């Protein structure tokens, strides 16, 4: 597998999100429920999604992921329950683009970690996945996931 790699700067982006903890095995259902709840609240608030849905991982503990799930938004929402106004942090990232099924992301991560090691790049441990198209509309082979690993300052 070959993944596209580039260094770039990400600007701060307003979001509506849920921050939670889950295991990798429960992640698909956690994402589905979070996106559904946030989407309903955005609709109730008349707030538009202005970018790719995302997942920000604050750790890589597969049994206890600290993850924030949400959507970039045009304006703030009225917070409700676990749904909060937040932001995708700005910073320099190394971005890896994977085309294919979500169940192949582990291979993409392995390739990304190898690239980082070979190029002596230091990350701060925070990873943001951006989902550039919709798995409800496209076949798994056409899904585009951008994996952004924040660099140490």
C-alpha positions in Angstrom: 0.0 0.0 0.0 1.2 3.5 -0.7 -0.1 6.5 1.2 0.3 10.1 0.2 2.4 12.1 2.7 2.9 15.8 3.2 3.8 18.3 5.9 1.4 21.2 6.3 -0.1 23.7 8.7 -3.7 23.2 10.0 -5.6 26.3 11.0 -7.9 26.3 14.1 -11.4 25.2 13.1 -14.6 25.5 15.2 -16.4 22.2 15.8 -19.3 20.6 17.5 -18.0 17.5 19.2 -18.2 14.8 21.9 -15.1 13.8 23.8 -15.3 10.3 25.2 -13.3 7.1 26.0 -13.8 3.8 24.2 -11.9 0.7 23.1 -10.9 0.2 19.4 -13.4 -2.7 19.2 -16.3 -0.3 20.2 -15.0 2.6 18.1 -17.3 2.2 15.0 -20.5 2.2 17.2 -19.1 5.1 19.3 -18.5 7.1 16.2 -21.9 6.3 14.7 -23.7 7.3 17.8 -21.7 10.5 18.3 -22.1 11.7 14.7 -25.8 10.9 14.8 -26.4 12.9 18.0 -24.2 15.8 16.9 -26.0 15.9 13.5 -29.4 16.1 15.1 -28.3 19.0 17.4 -26.7 20.8 14.5 -29.9 20.5 12.5 -31.9 21.8 15.5 -29.5 24.8 15.8 -29.5 25.5 12.1 -25.7 25.1 12.1 -24.0 23.8 8.9 -21.1 21.3 8.6 -18.3 23.1 6.9 -15.7 20.4 6.5 -14.8 16.7 6.9 -16.1 14.8 10.0 -13.2 14.0 12.3 -11.8 12.0 15.2 -9.0 13.4 17.3 -7.1 10.8 19.3 -5.4 12.1 22.4 -3.8 8.7 23.1 -3.3 5.4 21.3 -4.4 3.0 24.1 -6.5 0.6 22.1 -8.4 -0.5 25.2 -9.1 3.0 26.5 -8.9 5.6 23.6 -9.4 9.2 24.6 -11.2 10.5 21.4 -13.0 13.6 20.3 -15.6 13.1 17.5 -17.4 15.7 15.6 -17.9 18.1 12.7 -16.4 21.5 11.7 -19.2 24.0 12.0 -20.2 27.4 10.6 -21.1 28.8 14.0 -21.4 27.8 17.6 -24.1 25.4 18.7 -26.2 25.5 21.9 -24.4 22.8 23.9 -26.5 19.9 25.1 -25.4 17.0 27.3 -22.0 15.7 26.0 -22.1 17.8 22.8 -19.8 20.8 23.2 -18.4 23.6 21.2 -14.7 22.8 20.6 -12.1 23.2 17.9 -9.6 21.3 15.8 -6.3 22.7 17.1 -4.0 24.5 14.8 -0.5 23.3 14.3 2.1 21.7 12.0 1.2 18.2 11.0 2.5 15.3 8.9 -0.5 14.3 6.9 -0.9 10.8 5.4 -3.8 10.1 3.0 -5.2 6.6 2.9 -7.6 5.5 0.2 -9.5 2.3 1.0 -11.6 0.7 3.7 -11.5 1.8 7.3 -10.5 -1.7 8.3 -7.2 -1.1 6.5 -6.3 2.0 8.5 -4.0 -0.1 10.8 -1.8 -0.8 7.8 -1.8 2.9 6.9 -0.8 3.8 10.4 2.0 1.3 10.4 3.3 2.8 7.1 3.0 6.3 8.6 4.9 5.3 11.7 7.6 3.8 9.6 7.9 6.9 7.5 8.1 9.0 10.7 10.9 6.8 12.1 12.9 6.8 8.9 12.7 10.6 8.6 13.4 11.4 12.2 10.1 13.3 12.7 8.9 13.9 16.2 5.1 14.0 16.9 3.4 15.0 20.1 1.1 12.0 20.2 -2.1 13.7 19.0 -3.7 12.4 15.8 -6.6 13.8 13.9 -8.4 11.6 11.3 -10.5 13.5 8.7 -13.0 11.5 6.8 -13.3 13.2 3.4 -16.2 11.2 2.0 -19.2 9.2 3.1 -19.2 5.4 3.7 -23.0 5.4 3.3 -22.6 6.6 -0.3 -19.3 5.2 -1.6 -17.8 1.6 -1.6 -15.1 1.0 1.0 -12.3 1.0 -1.7 -13.0 4.6 -2.4 -13.1 6.0 1.1 -10.5 8.8 1.7 -9.1 9.2 5.3 -6.5 11.8 6.1 -4.4 11.0 9.1 -2.8 14.1 10.6 -0.1 13.6 13.2 0.7 16.8 15.1 4.4 17.6 15.2 6.3 18.6 18.4 6.9 22.3 18.7 
